[in-house]
Amino acid sequence: MLKTSSFKSFVICMLLIISPTSVQAADYLFAFMGGNARADLWLVDRSTGQVLLTETADTKTVAENIGHSGNIAFHHFSDTDQHAGWLADHLIRQALPKLQKMEKEEQLDVTSLSFFYALAGLDAVYKQADDNSGQLALRSFEQTVEATFQSDNRTLNAIYGVGDSALILRAINTITETSAHKKADVAVYADTYSIGFWGSDAGLLIQECFAENSAKTPAGGFFQLGSNGRQILFGENADGSLAEAVRRFWEKQGQHYTDTELQQRYQNSNNNELGGVLAELGSNAANWQLSEADLSTLNELVLATTQDIGKMLSEISPAAPGQKKPVIIIGFYADTLSATPEFYQALTNGLTNRYDPILIHGNELSLVLAGAAVQTFNEVETIMIQEKQRSVLLDAVKKASTQWQEAFNRSDAAGCAAQYETDAVMHARPFGTYTGTDEIHAFWLKLIDDGFADVAYINPKIEVLDEKSAIIRAGWTMNNAKGIIHKELWVLQPDGTAKLREDDFEVTP
C-alpha cells in the first residue's frame, strides 16, 4: 500500500557507513532527492544504516540529464513525468540491475522495500488553493516510481515524502553535531538557486532558512548567474576562450553548438546550467586549457557568490573585529570551492576574512543526506502508523457509541450492557456507582422500564489518550431527562471493537 505524507521536522540523524558485509535479510529503503540541479538515489539498509548503492544525475553538466529538474513544481506541475518523475525512473533503472546482482551473489536478501523522496517544490503542492494540479503531479510522480519497481517485479511496502529543505536542514544538524565539526555554530547550505542558513545560539536550534526568503536569495556567482550568461561568454571583455571551453565541454558529450547557438542558449535562459558547466571547468582548469583571463573570470564568480554568503553571515552571526569565526558550508558545489587554491582564496575573500570556511561536500555530504533520509523515513513511518492506529480506534469508538445509543433507543438493556467491559465501573450521578455488566444491565433495564427513551448526545468530543483508548465527553438528552457525560473511557479490545471501561455521567436539572 502506498502512503504519502508531507512532514517537516528537523531532528538529529546519524552518519552512515558503507560496504555490505554478509548476507542480510532486512528492510531496505530507496531514498531519492530531487533538486533543481541534480538528483540522487541511495539504497540503504534501514537496520544497519549501510549505504549499499548510490546513483547520481547531474542535470546541469551531464548531457543525458540536461533539461530535467527534480523540482516537482517545475513548469507549474504541468510536466512532472518529464522532470522529477523522469529522474527518479532514470536512477532507479540504473540501480535495479546492481541490486539484482547483489541478490544473486547473496550479499543481501531484500524482504521489504520502501521508497522515500525529498523533492524541491514539494511545499508548493500543499499550497495549491485554486486547483489540485500539485496533488495530481505528486500522484503522477508516485505512480511513475511504483511502475518502475513493478517492471522489476517488486512491490513497495510504502512511499513517504518530504520537501528537500527538510532533508537538507536535517543533514546540517547532523554535520554540526559530529565531533569533527562541532566547533562551528553556523552552517550554510549553498545550491544553484539559493542559500539556506542554519544558526545556533544555544541548543543547536534552526534559526532561519534564507532559501524560503527570495529577498535574501543571492544573485551572483556560480549559484545564480541571472542574465549574465551571454555577457560572461561573449561580452566585450571576453576573448572567446571561455566560450570555446564550454563548447568543447558539450562536444565531449555529443552536443554540438555554433557560436550563434551557444549565444542563444545562454542569452536569456539556461544560466543556472551554465553555472554548473563553469564550475566543472574551473574545477579542472588544466584539462580545459583555461587562460589566466578565464580563471580570473571564474574567480570573480566565486567571489560574487561568497560575498553574498559573507553579507548574510554578518547579519545572522556577526564576527567581531579580529575574530575568525568557523562556518560550515555544505552543498555539492562546495567541490568547486575547494577545487583550486585560487577559488578557495576567492571564497575566504568573499567571507571578508572573518569566517573560516569548513567545506562539506562530495561523498561525505552524500552519506549525510542518505542518513537524513533514513531517519526522516523512520520518523514519518512511525507517525503514519500512529495515525492509522488512531483512525482504527476512533472508528471503533464511534461505532460502539452509536450501538449503545441505538440499543437504548430500542429498549434493549442487554445491548447497552454489552458495550461495557466485564468489570467496568459506571458512575451514574446521583443514583450511585455500578460495577460489572450485571449491575450495569440492571440499571439500564430499570431506567427503560421507567419510561426513559430517545437518548441523544449533544456536541460530543473525543479525546484520544493513546493507540488503544479514548474518552468521550458530551451533553445528553432523553425524552424526560438531560445531563452531562463527564467521561466515557472506551478501550480497544483484541477483536477490534471498543468497550466502555469507565462511564461517568450526571443528570442535571
C-alpha positions in Angstrom: 0.0 0.0 0.0 1.3 3.4 -0.9 1.3 6.2 1.5 2.3 9.9 1.2 3.0 12.4 3.9 4.3 16.0 4.0 6.4 16.2 7.1 8.7 19.0 8.3 10.6 18.0 11.3 14.3 18.8 11.9 15.9 16.2 14.2 19.4 14.9 14.6 20.2 12.0 12.3 23.2 9.7 12.1 26.1 9.4 9.6 26.2 6.2 7.7 29.0 3.9 6.8 29.2 1.9 3.6 30.3 -1.5 2.4 28.0 -4.5 2.5 29.1 -7.4 4.7 27.5 -10.8 4.9 24.0 -11.9 3.7 21.4 -9.6 5.1 17.6 -10.1 5.4 16.2 -6.8 6.4 14.1 -3.8 5.4 15.7 -1.7 2.7 15.0 1.9 1.6 15.5 3.5 -1.7 15.8 7.3 -1.0 15.5 9.8 -3.8 16.4 13.5 -3.5 15.4 15.7 -6.4 16.7 19.2 -6.6 16.9 21.9 -9.3 20.5 21.0 -10.3 20.8 17.3 -9.6 19.1 14.1 -8.3 20.5 11.4 -6.0 19.3 7.9 -5.2 20.6 5.8 -2.3 19.8 2.2 -1.3 20.1 1.9 2.4 19.7 -0.9 4.9 17.4 0.6 7.5 18.5 -1.7 10.3 22.3 -1.0 10.0 22.5 2.3 8.2 24.7 0.9 5.4 24.5 2.6 2.1 24.6 -0.1 -0.5 24.1 1.8 -3.7 24.4 5.4 -4.8 23.3 6.9 -8.2 23.5 10.5 -9.2 22.1 12.5 -12.1 23.7 16.0 -12.6 21.1 17.9 -14.6 23.4 20.8 -15.4 26.6 19.3 -16.7 25.6 15.8 -18.0 24.0 15.9 -21.4 22.0 12.8 -20.8 20.2 14.5 -17.9 20.0 18.1 -19.3 16.5 19.5 -19.5 15.2 17.7 -16.5 14.6 19.0 -13.0 13.9 17.3 -9.7 11.6 20.1 -8.7 8.1 18.7 -8.5 6.6 22.2 -9.2 8.7 22.7 -12.3 6.6 24.4 -15.1 3.7 24.7 -12.5 3.3 20.9 -12.3 2.5 20.6 -16.0 5.1 18.0 -16.9 6.2 16.2 -13.8 6.8 13.0 -15.7 9.4 14.7 -17.8 11.3 16.1 -14.8 11.1 14.7 -11.2 9.4 11.5 -12.4 11.9 11.1 -15.3 14.9 11.5 -13.0 13.5 9.1 -10.4 12.8 6.5 -13.1 16.2 7.0 -14.7 18.1 6.5 -11.4 16.0 3.6 -10.2 16.5 1.8 -13.5 20.3 2.3 -13.2 20.2 0.9 -9.6 17.9 -2.2 -10.1 20.4 -4.3 -12.1 23.0 -3.7 -9.4 20.5 -4.7 -6.7 19.7 -7.9 -8.7 23.4 -8.7 -8.9 23.8 -8.2 -5.1 20.8 -10.5 -4.5 22.2 -13.1 -6.9 25.6 -13.1 -5.2 23.7 -13.5 -1.9 25.1 -10.3 -0.5 21.6 -9.4 0.8 18.1 -10.7 0.9 15.5 -8.0 0.3 12.5 -8.9 2.3 10.9 -5.5 2.4 11.5 -2.5 0.2 10.2 1.1 0.6 10.7 4.4 -1.1 11.4 7.8 0.3 11.5 11.1 -1.7 12.6 14.6 -0.8 11.6 16.9 -3.6 12.3 20.6 -4.3 9.0 22.4 -4.8 7.0 19.9 -2.7 5.8 22.6 -0.4 4.0 24.2 -3.3 2.0 21.0 -3.7 0.3 21.7 -0.4 -0.2 25.4 -1.1 -2.4 24.9 -4.1 -5.7 26.6 -3.1 -7.3 27.0 -6.5 -6.8 23.6 -8.0 -5.4 20.2 -7.3 -2.6 20.3 -10.0 0.1 19.9 -7.4 -1.6 16.8 -5.9 -2.1 15.3 -9.3 1.6 15.9 -10.2 2.7 14.3 -6.9 0.4 11.3 -7.5 1.8 11.0 -11.1 5.3 11.0 -9.6 4.5 8.2 -7.2 2.8 6.2 -9.9 5.9 6.5 -12.1 8.1 5.3 -9.2 5.7 2.4 -8.5 5.6 1.4 -12.1 9.4 1.3 -12.3 9.7 -1.1 -9.4 6.8 -3.2 -10.8 8.7 -3.6 -14.0 11.3 -5.4 -11.9 8.6 -7.5 -10.2 8.9 -5.5 -7.0 6.2 -4.1 -4.8 6.9 -1.2 -2.5 5.8 -1.5 1.1 5.4 2.3 1.5 6.1 5.6 -0.1 6.7 8.7 2.0 7.9 12.1 1.0 9.1 15.5 2.4 10.4 18.7 0.9 14.1 18.8 0.1 14.6 21.6 2.6 13.6 19.3 5.5 16.2 16.8 4.4 18.9 19.4 3.9 18.3 21.0 7.3 18.4 17.6 9.0 21.7 16.9 7.3 23.0 20.2 8.5 22.0 19.3 12.0 24.0 16.0 11.7 27.1 17.8 10.5 27.1 20.3 13.3 26.7 17.5 15.8 29.7 15.5 14.6 32.9 15.8 16.6 34.9 17.0 13.7 32.7 20.0 13.0 31.2 20.8 16.5 33.3 23.9 16.8 31.2 25.7 14.1 28.0 27.2 15.3 26.8 28.4 11.9 26.2 26.3 8.8 25.3 27.4 5.2 23.7 25.3 2.5 24.6 26.6 -0.9 22.9 25.2 -4.0 22.3 26.5 -7.5 19.4 28.7 -6.7 19.6 29.7 -3.0 21.4 29.9 0.2 20.0 28.3 3.4 21.3 29.2 6.8 21.3 27.3 10.0 22.4 29.0 13.1 22.7 28.2 16.8 22.7 30.4 19.9 22.2 27.6 22.4 20.8 24.1 22.0 21.7 23.9 18.3 18.3 25.1 17.0 17.5 26.0 13.5 17.3 29.8 13.3 16.4 30.7 9.8 16.4 29.3 6.3 17.1 32.1 3.8 16.1 29.8 0.9 12.5 30.5 1.9 13.0 34.3 1.6 13.5 35.4 -2.0 14.6 38.8 -0.9 17.7 37.3 0.7 18.5 34.9 -2.1 21.9 35.8 -3.5 22.0 36.6 -7.2 25.5 36.1 -8.5 28.4 33.7 -8.9 28.1 30.0 -9.9 24.9 29.6 -8.0 22.6 32.0 -9.9 24.1 33.7 -12.9 20.9 35.7 -13.6 21.0 37.2 -17.1 24.8 37.5 -17.3 25.5 34.1 -19.0 25.9 35.6 -22.5 27.9 38.5 -21.2 30.4 36.2 -19.5 30.9 34.2 -22.6 30.6 36.8 -25.4 30.8 40.2 -23.7 33.2 43.0 -24.6 35.8 41.7 -22.1 35.5 38.1 -23.2 38.3 36.8 -25.5 36.3 33.8 -26.6 38.4 31.1 -24.9 35.9 30.5 -22.2 33.1 30.1 -24.7 35.3 27.7 -26.6 35.9 25.7 -23.5 32.1 25.5 -22.9 31.6 24.3 -26.5 34.3 21.6 -26.1 32.7 20.6 -22.8 29.4 19.8 -24.6 31.1 18.3 -27.7 32.7 15.7 -25.5 29.1 14.6 -24.6 27.9 14.7 -28.2 26.2 18.1 -28.0 27.4 20.5 -30.8 26.9 24.3 -30.8 27.8 27.0 -33.2 28.7 30.5 -31.7 25.2 31.7 -32.5 23.6 28.6 -30.9 25.7 29.0 -27.8 24.8 32.7 -27.5 21.2 31.9 -27.9 21.3 29.1 -25.4 22.8 31.3 -22.7 21.3 34.6 -23.6 18.0 34.6 -21.6 17.8 31.1 -20.2 19.9 28.1 -19.0 22.1 30.4 -16.9 21.8 28.1 -14.0 23.0 25.3 -16.2 25.9 27.5 -17.3 26.9 28.0 -13.7 27.2 24.2 -13.3 29.3 24.0 -16.5 31.6 26.8 -15.4 32.0 25.1 -12.0 33.1 22.0 -13.8 35.6 23.9 -16.0 37.0 25.7 -13.0 37.4 22.5 -11.0 39.6 21.1 -13.8 41.1 24.2 -15.4 44.2 22.4 -16.7 42.1 19.8 -18.5 40.1 22.5 -20.3 43.1 24.7 -21.1 41.6 27.8 -19.5 43.6 31.0 -19.8 44.6 33.3 -17.0 41.7 35.6 -18.1 39.3 32.7 -17.9 40.4 31.8 -14.4 40.1 35.4 -13.4 36.5 35.5 -14.6 35.7 32.3 -12.7 37.4 33.6 -9.6 35.2 36.7 -9.8 32.1 34.4 -9.9 33.2 32.6 -6.8 33.9 35.9 -5.1 30.4 37.2 -6.1 28.8 34.2 -4.6 30.8 34.2 -1.4 30.3 37.9 -0.9 26.6 37.2 -0.8 27.2 34.5 1.8 29.5 36.7 3.8 27.0 39.5 3.8 24.3 37.3 5.2 26.6 35.7 7.7 27.3 39.2 9.1 23.6 39.5 9.7 23.0 36.1 11.3 26.2 35.6 13.2 28.5 38.7 13.2 32.2 38.1 13.7 34.0 40.6 16.0 36.9 42.6 14.5 40.0 40.4 14.5 37.9 37.3 15.1 37.9 34.4 12.5 34.7 32.5 13.1 34.3 28.9 11.8 31.4 28.4 9.4 30.3 25.2 7.7 29.4 25.4 4.0 27.7 22.3 2.6 26.5 21.7 -0.9 27.6 19.8 -4.0 29.1 23.0 -5.5 31.5 23.0 -2.5 33.5 20.6 -4.6 34.3 23.6 -6.8 35.0 26.0 -4.0 37.7 23.6 -2.8 39.0 22.7 -6.2 41.8 25.2 -6.6 43.8 27.5 -4.3 42.5 30.4 -6.3 38.9 29.5 -5.7 39.5 28.9 -2.0 41.2 32.3 -1.7 38.2 33.9 -3.5 36.0 32.1 -1.0 37.8 33.5 2.0 37.9 36.9 0.5 34.2 36.8 -0.1 33.8 35.9 3.6 35.7 39.1 4.4 38.4 37.0 6.1 36.3 37.0 9.3 35.0 33.5 8.7 36.9 30.2 8.5 35.1 28.0 6.0 34.7 24.3 6.6 33.5 22.7 3.3 31.3 19.6 3.5 30.8 18.1 0.0 31.2 15.0 -2.2 30.9 11.6 -0.6 30.7 13.0 3.0 27.7 15.1 2.1 26.1 12.2 0.1 26.3 9.9 3.1 24.9 12.5 5.5 21.9 13.1 3.2 21.3 9.3 2.9 21.4 9.1 6.7 19.0 12.0 7.0 16.6 10.2 4.5 16.5 7.1 6.6 15.9 8.9 9.8 13.2 11.0 8.2 11.5 8.0 6.7 11.5 6.1 10.0 10.0 9.1 11.8 7.3 9.6 9.2 6.5 5.9 9.2 6.1 6.0 12.9 3.7 8.9 12.6 1.8 7.2 9.8 1.4 4.0 11.9 0.2 6.1 14.8 -2.3 7.9 12.6 -3.6 4.6 11.3 -3.9 3.2 14.8 -5.7 6.4 15.8 -8.1 6.1 12.9 -8.9 2.5 13.8 -9.5 3.5 17.4 -11.8 6.4 16.5 -13.8 4.3 14.1 -14.3 1.6 16.8 -15.3 4.1 19.5 -17.7 5.9 17.2 -19.3 2.6 16.1 -19.6 1.3 19.7 -21.1 4.6 21.0 -23.6 4.5 18.2 -24.5 0.9 19.0 -25.0 1.8 22.7 -27.4 4.7 21.8 -29.3 2.5 19.3 -29.7 -0.3 21.8 -31.1 2.1 24.4 -33.5 3.7 22.0 -34.9 0.3 21.1 -35.3 -0.5 24.8 -32.5 -3.2 24.7 -30.9 -3.1 28.1 -28.8 -6.2 27.3 -27.5 -4.5 24.2 -26.5 -1.4 26.3 -24.7 -3.6 28.8 -22.9 -5.5 26.0 -20.9 -2.3 25.2 -19.2 -2.4 28.7 -16.2 -4.4 29.7 -17.0 -7.3 32.2 -15.6 -5.4 35.2 -16.5 -1.9 34.0 -17.4 0.8 36.5 -20.3 3.2 35.9 -20.9 6.4 38.0 -24.5 7.4 37.5 -25.0 10.6 39.4 -26.9 11.0 41.7 -28.0 7.3 41.6 -24.8 5.6 42.6 -21.9 3.5 41.3 -22.4 0.2 39.5 -19.6 -2.3 38.9 -19.6 -5.1 36.3 -22.0 -5.8 33.5 -24.7 -7.4 35.7 -25.2 -4.3 37.8 -24.9 -2.1 34.8 -27.5 -4.1 32.9 -29.9 -3.9 35.9 -29.6 -0.1 36.0 -30.4 0.4 32.3 -33.2 -2.1 32.5 -34.9 -0.3 35.3 -34.4 3.1 33.6 -36.0 1.7 30.4 -38.9 0.2 32.3 -39.5 3.6 33.9 -40.2 5.0 30.5 -36.9 6.8 29.7 -36.1 6.7 25.9 -34.8 8.7 22.9 -31.2 9.3 24.1 -29.1 11.7 22.1 -25.6 13.1 22.6 -25.1 16.8 22.3 -21.8 18.2 20.9 -19.7 15.1 21.7 -16.0 15.5 21.9 -13.5 12.6 21.6 -10.1 12.8 23.2 -7.6 10.1 22.1 -5.4 9.1 25.0 -3.2 6.5 23.3 -3.4 4.0 20.5 -5.9 1.9 22.5 -8.1 4.2 24.5 -10.2 7.4 24.1 -12.6 9.5 26.1 -16.0 10.8 25.1 -17.4 13.9 26.7 -20.8 15.4 25.8 -24.1 16.7 26.9 -27.1 14.3 26.6 -30.9 14.4 26.4 -33.7 11.9 26.8 -37.5 12.2 26.4 -37.8 13.4 30.0 -34.2 14.0 31.3 -30.9 15.6 30.4 -27.4 15.8 31.7 -23.7 15.7 31.2 -21.3 12.9 30.3 -18.2 13.7 32.2 -16.2 10.7 31.0 -16.8 7.6 28.9 -13.5 5.7 28.7 -13.5 3.5 25.7 -10.8 0.8 25.3 -10.0 -1.1 22.1 -10.4 -4.8 22.5 -8.4 -7.7 20.9 -11.2 -8.3 18.4 -11.1 -4.7 17.2 -14.2 -3.5 18.9 -14.3 -0.8 21.6 -15.9 -1.2 25.0 -16.6 1.1 28.0 -14.2 0.6 30.9 -15.4 3.6 32.8 -18.7 5.6 32.5 -19.3 8.8 34.5 -22.4 10.8 33.7 -24.8 13.1 35.6 -28.4 14.1 35.5 -28.9 17.8 35.6 -32.0 19.9 36.4 
